[in-house]
Amino acid sequence: MLTTKGNPLVKGGSLYQTEEKMKIKMLKAVMVGGQPRKVGDIVEVNESDAIELINWRDAIAHVEETKKSTRPKK
């Protein structure tokens, strides 16, 4: 039986499935993990899938903003 799972020639397919997760921000509307994703969506995917999507320029790495310190002024 021919499937696309694990096929590196198909978007989202990869030979190296890792358990590490990575958050990415979508730059293009594509299918990720069997789900349609829109531009601007923040998606958590396997690191290998994230790297492929970033290399294809379909996504960028998402870095969460940290809260600024709210120290009282003197």
N, C-alpha and C positions, 0 to 999 in steps of 0.2 A: 504494500500500500504506500503510495506516494503522499507525503505530507509536507507542509511548509515549516513545521516546528523544528527548530535547530538548523534551518537552512540559512547560511550566511548571505545568500543571494536575495533574500526576501527581507523587507524592512521589518525590524523587530526580531528576526531570526538570528541566532548566534550559535557558534560551535561551543563557546565557553560560557555556560550559564553559571553565574556566581550568586551567592546569597547576599552579597553586599548590595545595599539599596542606595540610590542617588536621586535627588530631586532635580528636575529640569523644568525649564520654562519653554513652552512651545512657541516657535517662530512661524510655523506653517501648520495648516490643518491636515493632519495625517492620522492613520490608525496606529495606536500604540497599545500593545497587549490585547488586541481584539476589540478595543473601544475607540470610537472616533474622538479625537481631541481637537479643540479649537485653538486658534492663536491666542496666546496669553495664559493658557491653562498651566497650572503647576502640577506636575505628575511625578510620582515616585515609582521608579522602575529599577530593574537590575542594572548594576554598574556597566556591564558590557553593552546592554541595549542603549543606555544613556550615552556612552562613548560613540556608538555608531550613529545615533541621531544627531549628536553634536558634530561629528565629522561630516555628515550629510547636510549640515547647516539647516536642519529642521528644528533644532532646539539649542538652548544655551544652558549652562549649569546655573541652578538657582541657589543663591546665597541668601539665607535669611538675615534680615536686618536685626541688629542687637539694639536693645533699648539704651538710650543715653542715660548716663548717671544724672539723677535729679538731686544733686547736693545743694543745700541752701547757700545763697550768696552771702558773703560777709560784708 
